């Protein structure tokens, strides 16, 4: 029986860094989460960056901070916080307060084949 899926060369690790480079606004610096923060969410890497936004989101929000997390050989996850400039400090506080709302499972819960 033939497989119904086509196999593609896909590098789950490289896509994360390409996406950050492509989406981030080069006028703002991205911030890498500390080692302790990355460990707390079981991420190999994690960044907060300003989205390079050219249009208003929902005709209302001009800015967007993105929390992007990566787990080696597993995948990526993103949370976008859309806001207007006057709310930036409030959004940053909210991000810090809820940094653990999205996290990967610990190593013990992953299939060992995926962890190679």
KOLSELUM-537374 format. One record per residue: chain; x, y, z of N, C-alpha, C in turn. Coordinates in Angstrom, 3 decimals. Layout:
BEGIN
@cadena:A, n_u:X, n_v:Y, n_w:Z, ca_u:X, ca_v:Y, ca_w:Z, c_u:X, c_v:Y, c_w:Z
...
! end
This chain:
BEGIN
@cadena:A, n_u:0.844, n_v:-1.184, n_w:0.000, ca_u:0.000, ca_v:0.000, ca_w:0.000, c_u:0.888, c_v:1.245, c_w:0.000
@cadena:A, n_u:0.612, n_v:2.185, n_w:-0.869, ca_u:1.409, ca_v:3.399, ca_w:-0.946, c_u:0.956, c_v:4.416, c_w:0.096
@cadena:A, n_u:1.912, n_v:5.181, n_w:0.540, ca_u:1.619, ca_v:6.224, ca_w:1.517, c_u:0.796, c_v:7.335, c_w:0.871
@cadena:A, n_u:-0.137, n_v:7.867, n_w:1.617, ca_u:-0.969, ca_v:8.965, ca_w:1.122, c_u:-0.265, c_v:10.314, c_w:1.304
@cadena:A, n_u:0.862, n_v:10.322, n_w:2.001, ca_u:1.584, ca_v:11.558, ca_w:2.288, c_u:2.833, c_v:11.665, c_w:1.430
@cadena:A, n_u:3.075, n_v:12.842, n_w:0.922, ca_u:4.318, ca_v:13.099, ca_w:0.208, c_u:5.347, c_v:13.563, c_w:1.220
@cadena:A, n_u:6.534, n_v:13.090, n_w:1.062, ca_u:7.600, ca_v:13.508, ca_w:1.969, c_u:8.303, c_v:14.723, c_w:1.393
@cadena:A, n_u:8.464, n_v:15.739, n_w:2.245, ca_u:9.151, ca_v:16.957, ca_w:1.838, c_u:10.347, c_v:17.141, c_w:2.754
@cadena:A, n_u:11.377, n_v:17.754, n_w:2.226, ca_u:12.497, ca_v:18.115, ca_w:3.077, c_u:12.071, c_v:19.332, c_w:3.888
@cadena:A, n_u:11.946, n_v:19.159, n_w:5.173, ca_u:11.493, ca_v:20.234, ca_w:6.042, c_u:12.398, c_v:20.264, c_w:7.252
@cadena:A, n_u:12.960, n_v:21.396, n_w:7.526, ca_u:13.825, ca_v:21.561, ca_w:8.680, c_u:13.064, c_v:22.356, c_w:9.734
@cadena:A, n_u:12.546, n_v:21.665, n_w:10.725, ca_u:11.738, ca_v:22.302, ca_w:11.772, c_u:12.549, c_v:23.311, c_w:12.566
@cadena:A, n_u:13.855, n_v:23.208, n_w:12.506, ca_u:14.692, ca_v:24.116, ca_w:13.282, c_u:15.020, c_v:25.397, c_w:12.519
@cadena:A, n_u:15.276, n_v:25.299, n_w:11.241, ca_u:15.647, ca_v:26.469, ca_w:10.467, c_u:14.471, c_v:27.416, c_w:10.243
@cadena:A, n_u:13.281, n_v:26.882, n_w:10.096, ca_u:12.124, ca_v:27.728, ca_w:9.810, c_u:11.902, c_v:28.784, c_w:10.885
@cadena:A, n_u:12.160, n_v:28.472, n_w:12.140, ca_u:11.960, ca_v:29.405, ca_w:13.242, c_u:12.804, c_v:30.664, c_w:13.043
@cadena:A, n_u:14.060, n_v:30.486, n_w:12.742, ca_u:14.972, ca_v:31.617, ca_w:12.603, c_u:14.692, c_v:32.410, c_w:11.323
@cadena:A, n_u:14.293, n_v:31.726, n_w:10.276, ca_u:13.907, ca_v:32.425, ca_w:9.047, c_u:12.680, c_v:33.298, c_w:9.289
@cadena:A, n_u:11.703, n_v:32.767, n_w:10.016, ca_u:10.483, ca_v:33.505, ca_w:10.305, c_u:10.775, c_v:34.752, c_w:11.140
@cadena:A, n_u:11.629, n_v:34.614, n_w:12.146, ca_u:11.973, ca_v:35.770, ca_w:12.975, c_u:12.619, c_v:36.862, c_w:12.137
@cadena:A, n_u:13.535, n_v:36.464, n_w:11.271, ca_u:14.219, ca_v:37.437, ca_w:10.417, c_u:13.242, c_v:38.112, c_w:9.470
@cadena:A, n_u:12.340, n_v:37.342, n_w:8.914, ca_u:11.390, ca_v:37.859, ca_w:7.938, c_u:10.337, c_v:38.767, c_w:8.578
@cadena:A, n_u:9.849, n_v:38.399, n_w:9.743, ca_u:8.713, ca_v:39.117, ca_w:10.342, c_u:9.096, c_v:40.267, c_w:11.259
@cadena:A, n_u:10.283, n_v:40.239, n_w:11.807, ca_u:10.596, ca_v:41.257, ca_w:12.806, c_u:10.918, c_v:42.596, c_w:12.162
@cadena:A, n_u:10.576, n_v:43.640, n_w:12.874, ca_u:10.838, ca_v:44.996, ca_w:12.429, c_u:12.290, c_v:45.317, c_w:12.773
@cadena:A, n_u:13.104, n_v:45.580, n_w:11.781, ca_u:14.536, ca_v:45.779, ca_w:12.002, c_u:14.863, c_v:47.059, c_w:12.766
@cadena:A, n_u:13.887, n_v:47.958, n_w:12.903, ca_u:14.123, ca_v:49.176, ca_w:13.661, c_u:14.096, c_v:48.927, c_w:15.168
@cadena:A, n_u:13.502, n_v:47.840, n_w:15.581, ca_u:13.403, ca_v:47.503, ca_w:16.995, c_u:14.265, c_v:46.268, c_w:17.261
@cadena:A, n_u:14.843, n_v:46.198, n_w:18.433, ca_u:15.657, ca_v:45.028, ca_w:18.738, c_u:14.764, c_v:43.923, c_w:19.284
@cadena:A, n_u:15.084, n_v:42.705, n_w:18.894, ca_u:14.361, ca_v:41.570, ca_w:19.462, c_u:15.032, c_v:41.212, c_w:20.783
@cadena:A, n_u:14.282, n_v:40.581, n_w:21.658, ca_u:14.811, ca_v:40.206, ca_w:22.955, c_u:14.723, c_v:38.690, c_w:23.112
@cadena:A, n_u:15.847, n_v:38.063, n_w:23.347, ca_u:15.863, ca_v:36.624, ca_w:23.608, c_u:15.524, c_v:36.399, c_w:25.072
@cadena:A, n_u:14.634, n_v:35.457, n_w:25.347, ca_u:14.282, ca_v:35.148, ca_w:26.726, c_u:15.485, c_v:34.527, c_w:27.434
@cadena:A, n_u:15.568, n_v:34.746, n_w:28.713, ca_u:16.692, ca_v:34.216, ca_w:29.497, c_u:16.648, c_v:32.687, c_w:29.529
@cadena:A, n_u:17.746, n_v:32.102, n_w:29.901, ca_u:17.831, ca_v:30.646, ca_w:30.005, c_u:16.780, c_v:30.100, c_w:30.979
@cadena:A, n_u:16.594, n_v:30.781, n_w:32.097, ca_u:15.601, ca_v:30.346, ca_w:33.091, c_u:14.183, c_v:30.420, c_w:32.517
@cadena:A, n_u:13.889, n_v:31.490, n_w:31.774, ca_u:12.566, ca_v:31.627, ca_w:31.164, c_u:12.342, c_v:30.535, c_w:30.116
@cadena:A, n_u:13.374, n_v:30.249, n_w:29.307, ca_u:13.250, ca_v:29.206, ca_w:28.280, c_u:13.052, c_v:27.840, c_w:28.921
@cadena:A, n_u:13.770, n_v:27.565, n_w:29.993, ca_u:13.601, ca_v:26.286, ca_w:30.695, c_u:12.205, c_v:26.150, c_w:31.281
@cadena:A, n_u:11.667, n_v:27.232, n_w:31.798, ca_u:10.338, ca_v:27.199, ca_w:32.422, c_u:9.244, c_v:26.821, c_w:31.434
@cadena:A, n_u:9.455, n_v:27.131, n_w:30.143, ca_u:8.450, ca_v:26.796, ca_w:29.133, c_u:8.917, c_v:25.648, c_w:28.227
@cadena:A, n_u:10.009, n_v:24.987, n_w:28.639, ca_u:10.558, ca_v:23.825, ca_w:27.915, c_u:10.880, c_v:24.154, c_w:26.461
@cadena:A, n_u:11.390, n_v:25.353, n_w:26.235, ca_u:11.729, ca_v:25.793, ca_w:24.873, c_u:13.239, c_v:25.765, c_w:24.675
@cadena:A, n_u:13.649, n_v:25.422, n_w:23.485, ca_u:15.060, ca_v:25.487, ca_w:23.130, c_u:15.465, c_v:26.937, c_w:22.921
@cadena:A, n_u:14.575, n_v:27.716, n_w:22.319, ca_u:14.842, ca_v:29.125, ca_w:22.076, c_u:13.535, c_v:29.907, c_w:22.143
@cadena:A, n_u:13.623, n_v:31.183, n_w:22.464, ca_u:12.423, ca_v:32.022, ca_w:22.555, c_u:12.807, c_v:33.489, c_w:22.441
@cadena:A, n_u:11.991, n_v:34.226, n_w:21.699, ca_u:12.229, ca_v:35.645, ca_w:21.475, c_u:10.928, c_v:36.420, c_w:21.601
@cadena:A, n_u:11.075, n_v:37.695, n_w:21.969, ca_u:9.999, ca_v:38.667, ca_w:21.862, c_u:10.484, c_v:39.687, c_w:20.854
@cadena:A, n_u:9.662, n_v:39.956, n_w:19.852, ca_u:10.059, ca_v:40.930, ca_w:18.844, c_u:8.864, c_v:41.746, c_w:18.385
@cadena:A, n_u:9.175, n_v:42.892, n_w:17.811, ca_u:8.158, ca_v:43.779, ca_w:17.248, c_u:7.875, c_v:43.313, c_w:15.825
@cadena:A, n_u:6.610, n_v:43.069, n_w:15.510, ca_u:6.219, ca_v:42.652, ca_w:14.171, c_u:6.382, c_v:43.815, c_w:13.191
@cadena:A, n_u:6.893, n_v:43.534, n_w:12.022, ca_u:7.004, ca_v:44.546, ca_w:10.974, c_u:5.623, c_v:44.691, c_w:10.338
@cadena:A, n_u:4.836, n_v:45.589, n_w:10.861, ca_u:3.430, ca_v:45.747, ca_w:10.494, c_u:3.252, c_v:46.941, c_w:9.572
@cadena:A, n_u:2.653, n_v:46.715, n_w:8.423, ca_u:2.469, ca_v:47.806, ca_w:7.463, c_u:1.025, c_v:48.315, c_w:7.411
@cadena:A, n_u:0.094, n_v:47.585, n_w:8.000, ca_u:-1.317, ca_v:47.985, ca_w:8.019, c_u:-1.864, c_v:47.841, c_w:9.428
@cadena:A, n_u:-2.950, n_v:48.545, n_w:9.696, ca_u:-3.625, ca_v:48.407, ca_w:10.981, c_u:-4.280, c_v:47.031, c_w:11.065
@cadena:A, n_u:-4.137, n_v:46.381, n_w:12.198, ca_u:-4.815, ca_v:45.113, ca_w:12.416, c_u:-6.233, c_v:45.411, c_w:12.866
@cadena:A, n_u:-7.209, n_v:44.823, n_w:12.195, ca_u:-8.626, ca_v:45.055, ca_w:12.473, c_u:-8.971, c_v:46.544, c_w:12.406
@cadena:A, n_u:-8.271, n_v:47.265, n_w:11.558, ca_u:-8.461, ca_v:48.706, ca_w:11.398, c_u:-8.334, c_v:49.471, c_w:12.706
@cadena:A, n_u:-7.548, n_v:48.929, n_w:13.635, ca_u:-7.475, ca_v:49.560, ca_w:14.946, c_u:-6.071, c_v:49.566, c_w:15.550
@cadena:A, n_u:-5.326, n_v:48.471, n_w:15.423, ca_u:-4.060, ca_v:48.337, ca_w:16.148, c_u:-2.861, c_v:48.530, c_w:15.230
@cadena:A, n_u:-1.976, n_v:49.434, n_w:15.623, ca_u:-0.836, ca_v:49.770, ca_w:14.775, c_u:0.444, c_v:49.016, c_w:15.140
@cadena:A, n_u:0.477, n_v:48.381, n_w:16.284, ca_u:1.692, ca_v:47.688, ca_w:16.738, c_u:1.367, c_v:46.257, c_w:17.151
@cadena:A, n_u:2.428, n_v:45.424, n_w:17.147, ca_u:2.261, ca_v:44.044, ca_w:17.571, c_u:3.576, c_v:43.510, c_w:18.122
@cadena:A, n_u:3.530, n_v:43.030, n_w:19.358, ca_u:4.660, ca_v:42.308, ca_w:19.936, c_u:4.352, c_v:40.826, c_w:19.821
@cadena:A, n_u:5.369, n_v:40.056, n_w:19.455, ca_u:5.197, ca_v:38.621, ca_w:19.261, c_u:6.112, c_v:37.871, c_w:20.217
@cadena:A, n_u:5.543, n_v:36.901, n_w:20.914, ca_u:6.324, ca_v:35.949, ca_w:21.691, c_u:6.419, c_v:34.693, c_w:20.832
@cadena:A, n_u:7.630, n_v:34.341, n_w:20.439, ca_u:7.852, ca_v:33.169, ca_w:19.585, c_u:8.730, c_v:32.188, c_w:20.329
@cadena:A, n_u:8.242, n_v:30.948, n_w:20.465, ca_u:9.039, ca_v:29.930, ca_w:21.146, c_u:9.312, c_v:28.768, c_w:20.187
@cadena:A, n_u:10.442, n_v:28.104, n_w:20.409, ca_u:10.897, ca_v:27.027, ca_w:19.530, c_u:11.378, c_v:25.847, c_w:20.376
@cadena:A, n_u:11.036, n_v:24.668, n_w:19.932, ca_u:11.522, ca_v:23.430, ca_w:20.568, c_u:12.231, c_v:22.619, c_w:19.491
@cadena:A, n_u:13.515, n_v:22.353, n_w:19.707, ca_u:14.331, ca_v:21.655, ca_w:18.710, c_u:13.666, c_v:20.354, c_w:18.275
@cadena:A, n_u:13.585, n_v:20.173, n_w:16.973, ca_u:13.010, ca_v:18.986, ca_w:16.327, c_u:11.517, c_v:18.788, c_w:16.582
@cadena:A, n_u:10.865, n_v:19.766, n_w:17.198, ca_u:9.436, ca_v:19.651, ca_w:17.485, c_u:8.642, c_v:20.701, c_w:16.710
@cadena:A, n_u:8.932, n_v:21.972, n_w:16.920, ca_u:8.182, ca_v:23.001, ca_w:16.213, c_u:8.226, c_v:24.340, c_w:16.911
@cadena:A, n_u:7.330, n_v:25.227, n_w:16.486, ca_u:7.281, ca_v:26.599, ca_w:16.972, c_u:5.873, c_v:26.943, c_w:17.446
@cadena:A, n_u:5.798, n_v:27.980, n_w:18.264, ca_u:4.503, ca_v:28.512, ca_w:18.682, c_u:4.657, c_v:30.022, c_w:18.858
@cadena:A, n_u:3.571, n_v:30.752, n_w:18.602, ca_u:3.624, ca_v:32.215, ca_w:18.639, c_u:2.371, c_v:32.767, c_w:19.316
@cadena:A, n_u:2.578, n_v:33.827, n_w:20.106, ca_u:1.459, ca_v:34.597, ca_w:20.650, c_u:1.677, c_v:36.033, c_w:20.195
@cadena:A, n_u:0.657, n_v:36.625, n_w:19.588, ca_u:0.737, ca_v:38.003, ca_w:19.099, c_u:-0.104, c_v:38.909, c_w:19.986
@cadena:A, n_u:0.496, n_v:40.012, n_w:20.417, ca_u:-0.192, ca_v:41.015, ca_w:21.220, c_u:-0.328, c_v:42.277, c_w:20.367
@cadena:A, n_u:-1.517, n_v:42.524, n_w:19.844, ca_u:-1.768, ca_v:43.720, ca_w:19.037, c_u:-2.200, c_v:44.855, c_w:19.961
@cadena:A, n_u:-1.680, n_v:46.063, n_w:19.698, ca_u:-1.959, ca_v:47.196, ca_w:20.584, c_u:-1.655, c_v:48.503, c_w:19.867
@cadena:A, n_u:-1.947, n_v:49.592, n_w:20.524, ca_u:-1.582, ca_v:50.922, ca_w:20.049, c_u:-0.462, c_v:51.466, c_w:20.936
@cadena:A, n_u:0.337, n_v:52.414, n_w:20.444, ca_u:1.527, ca_v:52.872, ca_w:21.174, c_u:1.285, c_v:53.258, c_w:22.634
@cadena:A, n_u:0.158, n_v:53.870, n_w:22.914, ca_u:-0.096, ca_v:54.303, ca_w:24.295, c_u:-0.268, c_v:53.139, c_w:25.274
@cadena:A, n_u:-0.464, n_v:51.934, n_w:24.772, ca_u:-0.666, ca_v:50.755, ca_w:25.627, c_u:0.570, c_v:49.860, c_w:25.721
@cadena:A, n_u:1.700, n_v:50.317, n_w:25.198, ca_u:2.881, ca_v:49.447, ca_w:25.132, c_u:3.328, c_v:48.927, c_w:26.496
@cadena:A, n_u:3.407, n_v:49.786, n_w:27.498, ca_u:3.864, ca_v:49.345, ca_w:28.828, c_u:2.901, c_v:48.312, c_w:29.416
@cadena:A, n_u:1.626, n_v:48.521, n_w:29.235, ca_u:0.620, ca_v:47.580, ca_w:29.722, c_u:0.781, c_v:46.219, c_w:29.024
@cadena:A, n_u:1.027, n_v:46.240, n_w:27.720, ca_u:1.198, ca_v:45.001, ca_w:26.957, c_u:2.448, c_v:44.266, c_w:27.416
@cadena:A, n_u:3.538, n_v:44.984, n_w:27.627, ca_u:4.782, ca_v:44.348, ca_w:28.084, c_u:4.595, c_v:43.706, c_w:29.459
@cadena:A, n_u:3.876, n_v:44.386, n_w:30.354, ca_u:3.591, ca_v:43.802, ca_w:31.675, c_u:2.753, c_v:42.537, c_w:31.532
@cadena:A, n_u:1.762, n_v:42.592, n_w:30.648, ca_u:0.896, ca_v:41.429, ca_w:30.413, c_u:1.693, c_v:40.247, c_w:29.855
@cadena:A, n_u:2.589, n_v:40.524, n_w:28.942, ca_u:3.440, ca_v:39.464, ca_w:28.375, c_u:4.268, c_v:38.807, c_w:29.474
@cadena:A, n_u:4.907, n_v:39.618, n_w:30.312, ca_u:5.735, ca_v:39.075, ca_w:31.391, c_u:4.910, c_v:38.285, c_w:32.393
@cadena:A, n_u:3.711, n_v:38.747, n_w:32.671, ca_u:2.850, ca_v:38.077, ca_w:33.638, c_u:2.373, c_v:36.717, c_w:33.105
@cadena:A, n_u:2.165, n_v:36.631, n_w:31.784, ca_u:1.601, ca_v:35.414, ca_w:31.192, c_u:2.595, c_v:34.623, c_w:30.340
@cadena:A, n_u:3.871, n_v:34.789, n_w:30.597, ca_u:4.890, ca_v:34.169, ca_w:29.759, c_u:4.776, c_v:32.642, c_w:29.723
@cadena:A, n_u:4.217, n_v:32.050, n_w:30.770, ca_u:4.120, ca_v:30.584, ca_w:30.837, c_u:2.781, c_v:30.045, c_w:30.340
@cadena:A, n_u:1.929, n_v:30.910, n_w:29.755, ca_u:0.625, ca_v:30.426, ca_w:29.286, c_u:0.780, c_v:29.450, c_w:28.121
@cadena:A, n_u:1.908, n_v:29.524, n_w:27.438, ca_u:2.158, ca_v:28.644, ca_w:26.310, c_u:3.512, c_v:27.984, c_w:26.560
@cadena:A, n_u:3.523, n_v:26.670, n_w:26.590, ca_u:4.780, ca_v:25.973, ca_w:26.806, c_u:4.743, c_v:24.590, c_w:26.182
@cadena:A, n_u:5.926, n_v:24.069, n_w:25.914, ca_u:6.031, ca_v:22.711, ca_w:25.394, c_u:6.004, c_v:21.716, c_w:26.534
@cadena:A, n_u:5.622, n_v:20.490, n_w:26.203, ca_u:5.655, ca_v:19.426, ca_w:27.208, c_u:7.102, c_v:19.170, c_w:27.622
@cadena:A, n_u:7.305, n_v:18.652, n_w:28.837, ca_u:8.673, ca_v:18.296, ca_w:29.247, c_u:9.188, c_v:17.100, c_w:28.444
@cadena:A, n_u:10.497, n_v:16.905, n_w:28.451, ca_u:11.120, ca_v:15.802, ca_w:27.711, c_u:10.473, c_v:14.458, c_w:28.001
@cadena:A, n_u:10.102, n_v:14.220, n_w:29.248, ca_u:9.554, ca_v:12.926, ca_w:29.645, c_u:8.239, c_v:12.585, c_w:28.951
@cadena:A, n_u:7.542, n_v:13.591, n_w:28.408, ca_u:6.248, ca_v:13.349, ca_w:27.758, c_u:6.347, c_v:13.272, c_w:26.238
@cadena:A, n_u:7.561, n_v:13.453, n_w:25.681, ca_u:7.732, ca_v:13.364, ca_w:24.234, c_u:8.125, c_v:11.956, c_w:23.825
@cadena:A, n_u:7.723, n_v:11.588, n_w:22.619, ca_u:8.127, ca_v:10.330, ca_w:22.026, c_u:9.642, c_v:10.392, c_w:21.800
@cadena:A, n_u:10.405, n_v:9.410, n_w:22.303, ca_u:11.870, ca_v:9.451, ca_w:22.181, c_u:12.351, c_v:9.516, c_w:20.726
@cadena:A, n_u:11.581, n_v:9.027, n_w:19.782, ca_u:11.987, ca_v:9.062, ca_w:18.384, c_u:12.079, c_v:10.506, c_w:17.900
@cadena:A, n_u:11.182, n_v:11.370, n_w:18.392, ca_u:11.195, ca_v:12.767, ca_w:17.984, c_u:12.357, c_v:13.549, c_w:18.587
@cadena:A, n_u:12.882, n_v:13.076, n_w:19.697, ca_u:13.882, ca_v:13.826, ca_w:20.425, c_u:15.307, c_v:13.619, c_w:19.908
@cadena:A, n_u:15.490, n_v:12.830, n_w:18.866, ca_u:16.848, ca_v:12.578, ca_w:18.339, c_u:17.431, c_v:13.811, c_w:17.714
! end
